[in-house]
């Protein structure tokens, strides 16, 4: 009998490997596309996936991947190194418009392709059908981890060139699942197991092929709707809205609380007055009682963020409490006065509606209003519209950052580097000192010394405070444990259901 699982997702921005940059698109791509390297669901350790092995040169400027010969696209053709040359070049071509192209910015020839002066990334070469070379313009000793990002997964040129629109809703890659029913915006999509999957992804104990025959990814605008559908048996996995956490504890083992490498924050538009003044940013930060919000909204289940990097990414570097902020409305008012900023002011605050943020946003703004006397105009936006607004953010906003690959660089560079402004650096923060520390960290071969440099870069950010880290990630899911056994963590380090580990019980098929 055919086994199936139906799960909650928000509306993806895209399910194309070159374009799926946000949470829901990334979830879909975990099943559709296997990268060269993958990460264990619980600890994020790198393991061979579509690459049998890899080697980074001593100078950190070249990585060589030995490809598996049994990896196939969903339409049956074998994958070769030439497919990676095409796919990686496609990511950075201007006409693709990928928000993820910055991940390949250090590859030789990237600038020329982005500027339209070249059609191919000169730093990516197929030395043989199963041998891929990637050369960099500058050292980056964590470069191999970048190739665990789904943006680097291969796609078949012949299908994209023949029908780009069909590929948009029915992408083809190399993952353990392929499209059974194409993506319909506002409704979702259905995946089915790919019988031609190579089945040797070492991040998973049994090769990563999955055990469920069909995955129905159902799109919801509101988390509350998914919660209600799970209760009546229409979903097997859903997220839990914060307002329902108290009730969810009553579901016992089916209510799963999973720490993940995520950081929730309030962002300041650092190039817009008065938030261009660090004293004003610190005044706002000292007006927010983060622990009270965690206790009131999340039943005390989320760890307060005392720095930018979550514990799983900080690698035990001893840098806790990098953000020296205590809740002090009086000191906040003093800082505001020092900056010459008044109290009878009104500001906009933007966030995405419907996904469980309304209650804590309202409480945080009430706290700021009580401390500083400011008024706020709330601007809740649909998720796709919010994502379009963020690169030109000119108001306070809320946002989350979840790792794409387990490296401090994947937090610090996208969120704060000057080259990431208008990409994921939504605050517009720029610091020559920070940029130099990131460059030095990337070029340092010794892991311990590299960790020190990343920590120093994080200290620069925590002092300037372009954003206020609120809490680290805990994902709340309800899982139908009556139908599935799970060979590991129900939710992975990235905060997503680890569906490849879900094994249907014999009586649940159908």
Buried (B, 14 or more C-beta within 10 A) or exposed (E): EEBBBBBBBBBBBBBBBBBBBBBBBBBBBBBBBBBBBBBBBBEBEBBBBBBBEBEBBEEBBBBBBBBBEBBBBBEEBEBBBBBBBBBBBBBBBEEBEBBBBBBBBBBBBBEBBBEEEBEBBBBBBBEEBBBBBBBBBEBBBBBBBBBBBBBBBBBBBEBBEEEEEEBBBBBBBBBBBBBBBEBEEEEBBBBBBBEBBBBBBBBBEEBBBBBBBBBBBBBBBBBBBBBBBBBEEEBBBBBBBBBBBEEBEEBEEBBBBBBBBBBBBBBBBBBBEBBEBBBBBBBBBBBBBBEEBBEBBBBEBBBEBBBBBBEBBBBEBEBEEBBEBEBBBEBBBBBBEEBEBEEEEEBEBBBBBBBBBBBBBBBBBEBBBEBBEBEBEEBBBBBBEBBEBBBEBEBBBBBBBBBBBBBBBBBBBBBBBBBBBEBBBBBBBBBEEBBEBBBBBBBBEEEEEBBBBBBBBBBBBBEBBBBBBBBBBBBBBBBBBEBBEBBBBBBBBBBBBBBBBBBBEEEBEE
